[in-house]
Amino acid sequence: EENSQHQAGRSMAIEHLSQLLLLEMLRFGQPTQRWPGWMHTFNDERLAKVMLAIQQRYQYDWTLEQLAAIAALSRSSFAERFKQITGTSAMAFLRQWRCFMAAQQLVSSQLSIKQLAHNVGFPSVDVFIRNFRQFHQCTPAQYRQRFRDNSQAQAISR
């Protein structure tokens, strides 16, 4: 509902609702075997700190060394542990999280694709589009247009 109404504070409300949904999933969700791989990191004290850092500062130009330092692990131990628990590398997760945040901003703002790429931490528009397509199977512009088309269809059907 919040996503379909264009009211003041909408993007802040969506961000906080997303955080509450994550908290709800962690507390009362399905058994942990059914969680996406990255959610398992919250059961690991060291990796939980890394996940929170990535999710709070996804725009930052993180290096593997910095993430390993947050986890208080060597670079190789961190990389191995992260991949073992999540099924993906830390840097791939960072790119995926940036694309997730970009998707939210695509539907909640009128920012250009170039501005969005910069806002979520990608070094260039080309890198952003390539990564976004990998995780969403479409370009950012196509994603925004599909959301608008779906919103218009829902408004007409009401």
N, C-alpha and C positions, 0 to 999 in steps of 0.2 A: 504494500500500500504506500509506504513512504517513498518507494522508488518511482511510483507512477505519478506522484504529485510534485509539482514544481514550486515548492514553498521555501521560504528563507530557512537556512540551516539544514537543508536536505542532505548535503554531502556529509556533514558532521553526524547527522542522525544515522545515515546508512553505515558510516564507519563504526559508530558505537554499537549499532544493532549487530553488525558482523562480529564484533568482539564478544558481545553477549551470546550470540549463537555458538561461537567457538567454545566459550566457557560452559554453556549448556551441554554441548556435545561431550566435552571432557568429563563433566560431572555425572551426567545421566545418560550418556549415549550408549550405543551398542557395545557389546563386548569388544575388547581391544583388538581381537583378531580381525575385525572388520573395519578398523580405522584405516584411513589413508596412511601410507608409510610415514609421512612427516609427523603425524600426531603421536607416533610412538616415542618421539624424542622428548615429549613432556614427561615420560616415565624415567628419563635419564637425567640426573641432576646437571651433569656437565653440558649435555646437548640442549637441554631446555633453555639454558642461558643464551646459547647461540641462536636458537630459534626466536627467542624474544628480541634479541638484538637485530636480527635480520628483519623481523616483522615490524619493528618500531623504526628502524633506520634503513629501509630497503633502498633508499636513494643513494646511500653512501657507497663509495667505490671500495667495497670490501675485498680483501685478499684472503687467501686460504690461511696464511700465517696469522692474520688478525683474528679470524674466526677460531683458529686453534688456540690462540692465546686466551680468548674468552672462555673456552672450554678447559683451559689449563692442561692441555695435551700437546704433544709434539705434532708437527704438521702431518706426518704419516699416520700416527695413531688416530688423530682426529678424522682424517679423510677416510680411513678404513672403518672406523666406528660409525661415522655418519652414514656411509654407504651401506654398511651391514644393517643398520636399523631402519633406514628410510628406503633403501633400494635405489637411491640416486646420489649423485655427488652434491656436496654443499653448494658449489657454484651453479650447478644446474637448478637446484632448488631456489637459489637466489634469483635466477633469471625467471623461473616459473612464478615466484611470488611477485616480482615486478610486473609480470604480465597480468597476473590476477588483479593487482592494484590498478593497473592501467585500464583493465576492462571496466572496473568500477567507475573510474574517472571518465571513460569514454561515454558512459551513459548518464553521468551526473554533471557533466560540464560541457562547455562549448570550446574547450581548449583545442588548439590545432594539434595535429599528430606530432609535429616537431616539438611543441611545448610539452606535450605529454611524455614524449620520449625522454626529454631532459628531466622532467619532474619525477619520473620513476627511476632514474639512474642509468639509463642507457647512454652510451657515448655518442651514438648517432641514430638518425632516423632509420637508416638501413638495417642496423643491428637490431633495433627495436622491432621493426616489421618482420624480420626473419624469425626472431624469437617468438613474437606474438603468434605468427602463423603456425609455428611448431606446436604451441600449446593450445591454440583455439581453432586451428584448421581454417583460418580466414585472416585477412588483413585487418588492422585496426579500423580502417574506414568501412570495410564490409561489416564488421562487428557492430559499429555504431549505427550503420544504416539498418541492419536487421533488427536492432533494438527499437529504433524509431518506427520501423514498419510494424513490428509486433505491438508497440504501444498504441499506434494509430488504429490498428485492427481491433484491439481491446476497447478503445474508446468508442469506436463505431458500433460495436456489438452491445454496448451497454444501453 
